Amino acid sequence: MDPSVSKQTYVEDCEVCCNPVEITPQFQDNELVAFEAVDIEQ
């Protein structure tokens, strides 16, 4: 995550089950203000 980018989305594999998870953090003034993690069922 890069706090200089206000909203970003990326995909990471879950360390437990290896399924992909879409991660969406949102920053304001370099501070995390929102976070969403959604399971991408495949």
Secondary structure, DSSP 8 states (H G I E B T S, - for coil): --TTSSB--EEEE-TTT--EEEEEEEEETTEEEEEEEEE---
